[in-house]
Amino acid sequence: MSQSTTSFLSLPSEIAMQIIEKLDQKDRMNLASVNKRFFKLEMMTGHRRFDFVQFKAENGGFIEVESGTKLQKFNRFTPIDKFSTFFNKATTNTLSITGRLEVMSERMLQILMNNIEFDKLIIDVVNYKSHRILCQLVEKCNKSVEVIIRWKIAETTTGIAKKMILNLPDIVKQRIIAFFSDESFIDDDLFIHLLSKTSGRTVIDCPNSTITKAALATVFEIVSIGSTKKEVISCVKEDGFSNLTNEFHMYYTCAIHSEFSASL
């Protein structure tokens, strides 16, 4: 009695797309080169997985996508439907957003944001638009991610930069938050406020800040008696430690490292 067999090429489109969804990017590209039907099916499937997606706001928007050794690029001249289909329900290990957003580049970024999930976010906050994008991305996360903020907005007489930091969304569900800034307006209130935004590993690197020993003492309390804070690493002006006793300096450092060791 003969047995009928069905080849992959003859599978219904719905079943073929379910299989394509599970393939890595290299195998998907190979399959797409078989014929026009599988080129179209691969494109329609979505659910692509990437290693690194970088959005650059310059010149109307530019995106580089890395997956293994494969590098793909998109710009403002890429048709919207092709761009949207390619990133449909995509995931990436790292999403990086750099540059000063403008109207055209923001539109491109919004399409990307609506479709992609990430494990790590690196973002330059250079104006109110990128601040809003950061808030949107953090608030839409339904899982724990790593957030790295590179703050590049200087303070003005209106105090707008400080207000923007105070209005950052809660990031307590994220496993790591890193905040980097060369601005001098980062003071004790902002320092403590940033720490209150997360329960995971927190890195605050503000070498030109005006953070005092009183704020560092408060950080020590948060780390030593808190039940959720795992680790705090801060880089402040060297004179922030100048008036601390050697005993406190050593105790502060040991408390941080003991908490970190316990979390491993």
N, C-alpha and C positions, 0 to 999 in steps of 0.2 A: 504494500500500500504506500503510495507516494505521499510525502509531506510537503505542503506548500510553505514557502519561505518568503519573507518580506525584507527587502533591502532597506537600508537607511534612506536611500535616495527616493524610495517610493512611499515613505511614511506621510501621513496627513500633515499638513502644515502646523496644526495645533500641537501635535506630539513632537514634531521636529523642533519647534521653538522651545518646548519644555526641556529638551535635551541640550539645545544650544545654550540655554540659560546657565547650565551647569559647567560649561567648558571654560577654560582659561582663555585669555585674550589671544594668545598665539594660535591655539586650535581653532578659535572662532574665525580668525583671519584666513587660515588655511581653508576652512570650510567655505567661506564666502567666495573664494577663488574657484570653486568647483564649477558653478554655472550661475546664470542670472537668477534662477529661483532661489538658490541658497544665499546669494549675495543679498537679495531683498529680505529673505527670512532673517538672516543674521542682523541686518540693520533694524528690522522691526522688533526684534526680541527684547532689546534693552538689557538691563541687569548686568551691564559691563562692570568689571572690577579692575581698578587701577592702583598703581603704587603711589603716584604723585600727580596731583592736578594743580597747576599754578595759573592763577588769573593775574594778568598785568593790565592795569587800567590805562596805560599810555596808548595814545593814537587810536582811541575809540574802543579799546579792548582787545586783548590777545590772550589766548589760552594754550598752554603746553600740557600734554598728557603723556605721562610715562607709565608703561606697563612692561616690566622686564626690560628688554633691550629696544622695545618699540617706542618711538616718539612720534606723536601726532600733534598737529597744530591747527588752531582755528583763529580767525580774526573777524573784524566787523564786516567783511565782505562775504563770509560764509552764510549761505541761505539759512534763515531762521528754522525752517522745518527740518533741514538736515542736522543742524546743531541740536535742536530739541530732541530729535529721535535718537541721536547718538548718545546723549546723556540721560535718556529715559531710565529712571530707577537705578542709576549707577551708584557705585560705592568706591571710595578711595581711602587708602591709608592716611594720606595727608592732603589737605586742601590749603593752599597758600594764596593770599590776596594781598597784592602790593600796588602802590601807586595812588594817585589822586583821582578819585572817581568823577566822571563827568556824565552828562545825560546819556550819551551813546554807550559808553562803557558800562554804566549802571544797568541799562536794559539787558545787556548781554549777561552781566553777572546775576541778575534776578532770574533769568532762565536757568542758569547753572544751579543756583541755590534751590530752586523749586524742584530739581530733579535728583540731586546728588546727596548722599550721606557720607560722613567722614568719621575717622577715628581721632584725627589730630587737626586742629585749626591753627594756622599761623596768619595773623592779620596785622597790617599796618593801619593804625588809626591816624589819619592825616587831616580829616575834616569831618563835619557833622554827618556827611553821607556815609563815610566808612564807619563812623560810630553807630549809626542806625543799622548798617549791615551786620556789624558785630552783635548787636542786641537781637536782631532777627535770627541769626544763626544759632546763638546760644539758646534762645527761647524755643526754637523748633526741635532741638535735640531731644530725642527720646531714649538716649543711652548715655553712659558716662564716656566723655571724651577728654582729650588733652587740649587746653586752650593757651596759646601763646600770643600775648598782646604786645605789639611794639608801638608805644604811644609817641606820636610825633607832632602833637598839637601844643604850641607854646601858650602860656597864660597871657591874658590881656587884662586891661584895667576893668573889664566887665566881669572877670572871674569865670568866663564861660568854660574854660578847660577843666577847672575844678568841679564845676557843676556837672559836666559830662561824665567825669569819673564817678562822682557820687550817684549818678543815674545809671551806671552799668547794671545789667540784670544779675540776679543771683546766680552764682555758678557753683553752688554747694554740691550739686550732684556730679560735678566733673571731677575726675581723678587727679588732675594736675592743672594748675593755672600759673602761668609765668607772665610777669608784667615788667617790661623794660622801658625805661625812659631816661633821657639825658636832661630833662627839664628840672629846674631848681624849685618849682612851686610845690613839689610833692612834700607834704608836711606830715606831722604826727596823725592828724585826723584822717588824711587820705590813706596813710600807711595802715592804720588799724581798720579802716573801712574796707580796704582791699582784702585784708586777712579774713574779714567776716564774710566774704563772698564765697568761700570754698571750704570744704572739710577735708580735702585731699592735700597732696603735696603742693606747697606754695612757694614760688620763687619771685621775689621782688628785687629787681636790680635797678636802683636809682642812685648812681654815684654822686650826682650833684644835688641831691635832695637836702631838706632842712630837718630831717628826722632826728629827734633827740634821744638821749639815753632813757628818758621816761617812757617813750614809746617802745624802745627795745625791751625795757623791763616788763611792759604789758605783754609783749610778744612772748616773753619767757613764761609768763603765767598761762597764756593761752596754750602753749605747747606742753607745759609740765602738768597742768591739771585738767586739760580738755580731754574728753573721751573720744573725739572724732578727728582732731587735727593730727595728721601723721608726721609732717615735717614742714619746717619753714626755713627757707634760705633767703637771707637778705644781704644786699650789698649797698652800703650807704657811705657817706663821707667818713674818712678815717677818723676825724675828730669826734664822730659820733660815739666812738669807743674810748676817746682819750681820757675822759673823766671817770670811767668805770673802774672799779677795783679789779685787780687780777682775779680775785676769788669769784666775783660775779661773772666776769668775762669767761672764765673757765667753766663755771656752772652753766651758763647760757649755752655755750658750745656743746657741752656734754649732753645737756637736755635734748638739744636738737638731734644729735647723732643717736642717742639712745632711742628716741621715738622712731627715727628712721629705721634703725636696726630691727625694732620690734615689728615693723610693718612688712619686712621682707619675708 
